[in-house]
Amino acid sequence: MELPDTSASRREVLKAALAAGGAAALSACLEAVDDEPIPQGVDDPETLPDRQFAWNDSLNRDEGGNVVLPEHHLFLYLTYDGAAGSEGTPTDADRERLNAALRTIERAYERSNRGVVFDLGYSPAYFERFAASLPESIDLPPPRGLTPVDTPTLDEQDALLQLAADRSDALLAIEETLFADGDDAPETLNGVEVAGRLSDVFRIDDRRTGFIGPGLPAANQGVGGIPENGPVPEAAPLFMGFKAGFAANQATEEYVTIEEGPFAGGTTKHVARIRQQLDKWYDENSHKEMVEKLFSPQLAESGAVEGVGNNLGDDSGITPEIYEAIEETADEFGLVGHAEKAARGNRDSEGNVQTLRRHVESTDNDNASLHFPSYQQEISTFEAVQEAMNGTDIVADQPGIDPRVRNGIFRYIFVENRGNFLIPPRSLRAFPTPQGGA
């Protein structure tokens, strides 16, 4: 991917460099930020929270009280390649090497938007390397197709390392330094001595990048899947033109934490990669029709969503009264909204939201797409929410609604990948055994 020239905005350069990857991209990043220092992390990483996915207290909040995710994200899908060989199980020496590399990141970068946040998860395929099985209390099935309209590639690499920062040069520096080999490998990371390298135990099987934040989708909409006239609003943090991630519609990190057993303090993570075909989204729909399909016809009728939705504060406006009346909505309007479908499957018996989503956009492969990480105690919880989003029951009862059309936003999104991962507590993040040993 060719980097933009130096007249492009700083944020565009950072995003483009991360997508391109490599030493040249890192150099472009460093030129764009004028050597502005990135704050270093802690001297003793053992002082950090044991829940590696618990980012929220370290991140900024917007005026509505919603967590502001870092602007740039790097998803590294990893295959074990350590001392025992690609077909073996990790050794204690491998665990030491991996721990040393991860602690290097934590010493090198502050845990914040200005620094780096990350988590490392393991797939069902990784745990199949061992003779023992995961405890019955851990719900981590192999990934599978979850909609009647998609046939995704299943991500079955051993591990997924997701890193996020407002400065993509930090993510590139981690990648270029900790996956370096040979005598020319950098000896420091953001001024901190490198104590271990990820390349000692992993090889990168796939590399995906993402971004989020007002202005970034508009600045990067010149890709496949989006009309050439550039319709994405400048204020939109996502390609579909609306805000998401409202605090009142997200599970808390405490709620999605596994409470008991050897992996207490961990969670499960489902990640989908979704291709977006937004030519039709922007060409076919008015703002009101977008709100109908993305949120709910009731919210569109009342004019509740202004512009990109910043007026909503910390709540999407999808109330129990709305999602519990979804069949009546289908009868009246001949369509149902994405958010109202999801909400009816994403509440427990006490009304608590059950999943924590951290989705970000991407222009990998020069097409608009979405990386959709979802955290929950059990993968079956996510699968139940997806089933509610499918709207299969509504399609069966409404001849004017089919699996793709007038059924939320399925006309515009196509799932290309799915993967399931266990995010162990930090104390077990370096090659855990199925029974929790490390």
ZIFENBEL-V734582 format. One record per residue. N is the residue number from 0. RES is the residue in one letter. PHI is phi in degrees with one decimal (999 if undefined). BURIAL is + if it has 24 or more other ideal C-beta (glycine too) atoms within 12 Angstrom, else -. Layout:
# ZIFENBEL-V734582
((N RES PHI BURIAL) (N RES PHI BURIAL))
This chain:
# ZIFENBEL-V734582
((0 M 999 -) (1 E -81.1 -) (2 L -75.0 +) (3 P -67.4 +) (4 D -73.5 -) (5 T -70.5 -) (6 S -79.7 -) (7 A -68.1 -) (8 S -65.3 -) (9 R -58.0 +) (10 R -67.5 +) (11 E -65.5 +) (12 V -62.2 +) (13 L -62.4 +) (14 K -66.2 +) (15 A -63.9 +) (16 A -65.5 +) (17 L -63.0 +) (18 A -62.6 +) (19 A -73.8 +) (20 G 71.1 +) (21 G 96.6 -) (22 A -64.7 -) (23 A -64.2 -) (24 A -65.7 +) (25 L -62.1 +) (26 S -62.8 -) (27 A -62.3 +) (28 C -60.6 +) (29 L -63.1 +) (30 E -66.6 -) (31 A -69.4 +) (32 V -97.2 +) (33 D 55.1 -) (34 D 61.0 -) (35 E -61.0 -) (36 P -69.6 -) (37 I -101.6 +) (38 P -62.5 +) (39 Q -77.0 +) (40 G -90.7 +) (41 V -92.7 -) (42 D -69.4 -) (43 D -119.1 -) (44 P -59.8 +) (45 E -65.0 -) (46 T -81.3 -) (47 L -78.6 +) (48 P -58.8 +) (49 D -74.0 +) (50 R -82.9 +) (51 Q -66.2 +) (52 F -85.0 +) (53 A -80.5 +) (54 W -89.4 +) (55 N -56.6 +) (56 D -67.4 -) (57 S -95.0 +) (58 L -103.7 +) (59 N -71.3 -) (60 R -123.6 -) (61 D -88.4 -) (62 E -62.9 -) (63 G -87.1 -) (64 G 87.1 -) (65 N -85.8 +) (66 V -61.9 +) (67 V -99.4 +) (68 L -64.3 +) (69 P -55.4 +) (70 E -71.1 +) (71 H -121.3 +) (72 H -132.7 +) (73 L -126.7 +) (74 F -108.9 +) (75 L -109.7 +) (76 Y -89.6 +) (77 L -118.7 +) (78 T -115.0 +) (79 Y -61.3 +) (80 D -147.2 +) (81 G -92.2 +) (82 A -62.5 -) (83 A -80.5 -) (84 G 89.4 -) (85 S -64.0 -) (86 E -98.9 -) (87 G -94.6 -) (88 T -105.7 +) (89 P -61.0 +) (90 T -96.4 -) (91 D -60.9 -) (92 A -64.6 -) (93 D -61.7 +) (94 R -62.9 +) (95 E -64.2 -) (96 R -63.2 +) (97 L -66.5 +) (98 N -58.8 +) (99 A -63.3 +) (100 A -66.6 +) (101 L -68.1 +) (102 R -66.9 +) (103 T -61.9 +) (104 I -60.3 +) (105 E -68.5 +) (106 R -77.6 +) (107 A -79.1 +) (108 Y -133.0 +) (109 E -58.1 +) (110 R -84.6 +) (111 S -171.0 +) (112 N -59.7 +) (113 R -71.0 +) (114 G -104.7 +) (115 V -142.0 +) (116 V -117.7 +) (117 F -160.2 +) (118 D -145.2 +) (119 L -123.8 +) (120 G -122.6 +) (121 Y -123.7 +) (122 S -88.4 +) (123 P -56.5 +) (124 A -62.1 +) (125 Y -60.7 +) (126 F -69.6 +) (127 E -70.2 -) (128 R -64.3 +) (129 F -96.9 +) (130 A -69.9 -) (131 A -77.8 -) (132 S -107.4 -) (133 L -63.1 +) (134 P -57.7 -) (135 E -60.0 -) (136 S -71.9 -) (137 I -93.8 +) (138 D -95.8 +) (139 L -138.2 +) (140 P -74.3 +) (141 P -60.4 -) (142 P -66.3 +) (143 R -153.2 +) (144 G -67.0 -) (145 L -123.2 +) (146 T -126.8 +) (147 P -77.6 -) (148 V -118.3 +) (149 D -130.9 +) (150 T -128.0 -) (151 P -73.6 +) (152 T -72.7 -) (153 L -95.5 +) (154 D -83.4 +) (155 E -124.4 +) (156 Q -64.8 +) (157 D -67.1 +) (158 A -150.8 +) (159 L -131.7 +) (160 L -106.1 +) (161 Q -108.4 +) (162 L -119.7 +) (163 A -143.6 +) (164 A -163.0 +) (165 D -73.8 +) (166 R -108.9 +) (167 S -68.6 +) (168 D -64.9 +) (169 A -65.9 +) (170 L -67.0 +) (171 L -64.8 +) (172 A -64.8 +) (173 I -60.7 +) (174 E -63.9 +) (175 E -69.1 +) (176 T -86.4 +) (177 L -85.5 +) (178 F -109.5 +) (179 A -78.4 +) (180 D -129.3 -) (181 G 88.1 -) (182 D -68.7 -) (183 D -87.7 -) (184 A -63.5 -) (185 P -57.6 +) (186 E -96.2 -) (187 T -133.0 -) (188 L -130.8 +) (189 N 50.6 +) (190 G 83.9 -) (191 V -109.9 +) (192 E -62.6 -) (193 V -77.7 +) (194 A -99.1 +) (195 G -169.4 +) (196 R -122.4 +) (197 L -64.8 +) (198 S -66.3 +) (199 D -67.7 +) (200 V -131.5 +) (201 F -130.3 +) (202 R -121.2 -) (203 I -81.4 +) (204 D -88.1 +) (205 D -150.7 +) (206 R -129.6 +) (207 R -130.6 +) (208 T -127.7 +) (209 G -148.1 +) (210 F -155.0 +) (211 I -156.9 +) (212 G 135.4 +) (213 P -52.2 +) (214 G 95.9 +) (215 L -68.5 +) (216 P -60.3 +) (217 A -62.4 +) (218 A -72.1 +) (219 N -121.6 +) (220 Q -88.4 +) (221 G -81.9 +) (222 V -135.1 +) (223 G -60.5 -) (224 G 93.8 +) (225 I -129.2 +) (226 P -55.9 -) (227 E -68.3 -) (228 N -79.3 -) (229 G 65.6 -) (230 P -84.8 +) (231 V -67.8 +) (232 P -63.4 +) (233 E -59.7 -) (234 A -80.8 -) (235 A -77.7 +) (236 P -84.4 +) (237 L -134.7 +) (238 F -62.9 +) (239 M -75.8 +) (240 G 93.4 +) (241 F -137.5 +) (242 K -75.7 +) (243 A -147.2 +) (244 G 73.0 +) (245 F -64.8 +) (246 A -58.4 +) (247 A -71.0 +) (248 N -110.2 +) (249 Q -118.6 +) (250 A -67.2 +) (251 T -76.2 +) (252 E -63.2 +) (253 E -62.8 -) (254 Y -64.7 +) (255 V -87.0 +) (256 T -78.9 +) (257 I -64.7 +) (258 E -93.8 -) (259 E -135.0 -) (260 G 90.3 -) (261 P -65.5 +) (262 F -106.9 +) (263 A -56.8 -) (264 G 96.5 +) (265 G -100.2 +) (266 T -160.8 +) (267 T -110.7 +) (268 K -139.4 +) (269 H -106.4 +) (270 V -127.8 +) (271 A -111.4 +) (272 R -108.2 +) (273 I -123.0 +) (274 R -76.7 +) (275 Q -112.3 +) (276 Q -113.3 +) (277 L -96.2 +) (278 D -57.1 -) (279 K -68.5 +) (280 W -56.4 +) (281 Y -83.6 +) (282 D -79.3 -) (283 E -94.9 -) (284 N -117.8 +) (285 S -78.6 -) (286 H -58.1 +) (287 K -61.2 -) (288 E -68.7 +) (289 M -62.5 +) (290 V -63.2 +) (291 E -55.5 +) (292 K -83.4 +) (293 L -86.1 +) (294 F -105.2 +) (295 S -169.9 +) (296 P -57.7 +) (297 Q -62.0 +) (298 L -67.0 +) (299 A -67.5 +) (300 E -62.2 -) (301 S -84.2 -) (302 G 69.4 -) (303 A -69.9 +) (304 V -105.1 +) (305 E -96.6 -) (306 G 55.3 -) (307 V -87.2 +) (308 G 101.6 +) (309 N -62.1 -) (310 N -67.5 -) (311 L -74.3 +) (312 G 71.3 -) (313 D -108.5 -) (314 D -142.3 +) (315 S -67.8 +) (316 G 91.5 +) (317 I -81.6 +) (318 T -88.4 +) (319 P -56.1 -) (320 E -61.6 -) (321 I -75.0 +) (322 Y -74.8 +) (323 E -77.0 -) (324 A -104.8 -) (325 I -65.8 +) (326 E -67.4 -) (327 E -65.4 -) (328 T -60.7 +) (329 A -61.3 +) (330 D -63.0 -) (331 E -75.1 -) (332 F -104.9 +) (333 G 70.3 -) (334 L -160.3 +) (335 V -135.1 +) (336 G -90.6 +) (337 H -60.6 +) (338 A -65.8 +) (339 E -70.0 +) (340 K -64.0 +) (341 A -63.2 +) (342 A -61.1 +) (343 R -67.5 +) (344 G -102.6 +) (345 N -114.8 +) (346 R -128.4 +) (347 D -84.5 -) (348 S -64.9 -) (349 E -100.2 -) (350 G 88.7 -) (351 N -77.5 -) (352 V -68.6 +) (353 Q -104.4 +) (354 T -126.2 +) (355 L -114.9 +) (356 R -107.6 +) (357 R -134.1 +) (358 H -85.8 +) (359 V -139.9 +) (360 E -83.1 +) (361 S -154.6 +) (362 T -121.6 +) (363 D -54.5 +) (364 N 61.8 -) (365 D 55.0 -) (366 N -140.1 +) (367 A -65.3 +) (368 S -150.9 +) (369 L -132.9 +) (370 H -94.4 +) (371 F -123.1 +) (372 P -81.5 +) (373 S -129.6 +) (374 Y -108.6 +) (375 Q -161.8 +) (376 Q -63.0 +) (377 E -133.5 +) (378 I -61.5 +) (379 S -60.3 -) (380 T -64.3 +) (381 F -62.4 +) (382 E -62.4 +) (383 A -67.6 +) (384 V -65.2 +) (385 Q -61.8 +) (386 E -61.0 -) (387 A -64.8 +) (388 M -66.4 +) (389 N -59.9 +) (390 G 65.5 +) (391 T -58.0 +) (392 D -65.4 -) (393 I -69.2 +) (394 V -59.0 +) (395 A -65.5 -) (396 D -98.0 -) (397 Q -122.3 +) (398 P -62.4 -) (399 G -85.3 -) (400 I -115.4 +) (401 D -122.6 +) (402 P -55.6 -) (403 R -105.2 +) (404 V -107.0 -) (405 R 61.6 +) (406 N -116.1 +) (407 G 64.5 +) (408 I -114.1 +) (409 F -62.6 +) (410 R -65.4 +) (411 Y -117.0 +) (412 I -129.8 +) (413 F -139.6 +) (414 V -75.7 +) (415 E -104.9 +) (416 N -142.4 +) (417 R -142.2 +) (418 G -147.9 +) (419 N -116.7 +) (420 F -144.1 +) (421 L -98.1 +) (422 I -98.0 +) (423 P -69.4 +) (424 P -60.6 +) (425 R -55.4 +) (426 S -66.8 +) (427 L -119.7 +) (428 R -75.2 +) (429 A -95.9 +) (430 F 52.5 +) (431 P -69.1 +) (432 T -85.1 +) (433 P -61.3 +) (434 Q -95.2 -) (435 G 96.0 +) (436 G -74.4 -) (437 A -148.4 +))
